[in-house]
Amino acid sequence: MLLKEANARLTENELAHLGAGEVGYIRKMKSDEVSRCFPEAPEIDPTLDLWALFAADGTPILLTDNRSSTFFKAAEDDLKTVSLH
C-alpha cells in the first residue's frame, strides 16, 4: 500500500495516536525550553547539555543531562526510539 493511500485512510484521531506506547523520541534541549515541556523542573544551569525523552504524542517522559539515560528509559518502557534534530 502506498503511504499516500494509508494517510488517506487514517482519521485525525488515529494519526494523533500513531505510535502511542510503541515509539518515543529523543531530542537535545536548551535550558530555556525545559520549563515549557517540564514545568515542575527546577531552574537549570544554562550551560548544561540536556536530553529529553518524549512519547510519540509529545508527552514528556524523562529529562536528563546524560543522553544514554534516555535510551535506557525508552528500553525499560519498551519504546522504539527516534532522534529529532
C-alpha positions in Angstrom: 0.0 0.0 0.0 1.3 3.4 -0.8 1.9 5.8 2.0 -0.4 8.4 0.4 -3.2 5.8 0.5 -2.5 4.9 4.1 -2.6 8.5 5.2 -6.0 9.0 3.4 -7.5 6.2 5.5 -6.3 7.5 8.9 -8.7 9.7 10.8 -7.2 12.7 12.6 -7.6 10.9 15.9 -5.9 7.8 14.6 -3.0 9.9 13.3 -2.6 11.7 16.7 -2.3 8.3 18.4 0.1 6.7 15.9 3.0 5.1 17.7 1.4 5.6 21.1 3.0 3.2 23.6 5.4 2.0 21.0 7.6 4.9 19.8 9.5 7.6 21.8 11.6 10.3 20.5 14.8 11.8 22.0 16.0 15.3 21.5 18.6 17.7 22.9 17.1 20.6 24.8 18.3 24.0 25.9 17.6 25.0 29.4 15.2 27.8 28.3 12.9 25.1 26.7 12.7 23.0 29.8 10.1 25.0 31.7 7.7 24.7 28.7 8.0 20.9 28.5 8.8 20.1 32.1 7.0 22.8 34.2 7.9 21.1 37.5 11.6 21.1 36.8 13.8 23.4 38.9 15.8 26.2 37.3 18.6 24.6 35.4 22.2 25.8 34.6 22.1 27.2 31.1 25.5 25.6 30.3 24.2 22.1 30.7 23.5 19.9 27.7 20.1 18.3 28.4 18.3 15.4 26.8 14.7 14.6 26.8 12.6 11.5 26.1 9.0 12.1 24.8 6.2 9.7 24.0 5.0 9.6 20.4 2.3 12.1 21.2 4.7 14.6 22.8 4.1 13.7 26.4 7.4 14.3 28.3 8.8 11.2 30.0 12.4 12.0 31.1 14.8 14.9 31.3 18.4 14.2 32.0 21.9 15.5 31.3 23.0 12.0 30.2 22.0 11.1 26.7 22.4 7.3 27.4 19.8 7.5 30.2 17.1 8.4 27.6 17.8 5.2 25.7 17.8 3.1 28.9 14.4 4.6 30.0 13.0 4.0 26.5 14.1 0.4 26.6 12.7 0.0 30.1 9.3 1.2 28.7 9.6 -0.9 25.6 9.7 2.1 23.3 11.5 2.2 19.9 13.4 5.4 19.8 14.0 8.0 17.1 16.1 11.2 17.4 14.9 14.7 16.5 17.3 17.4 15.5 
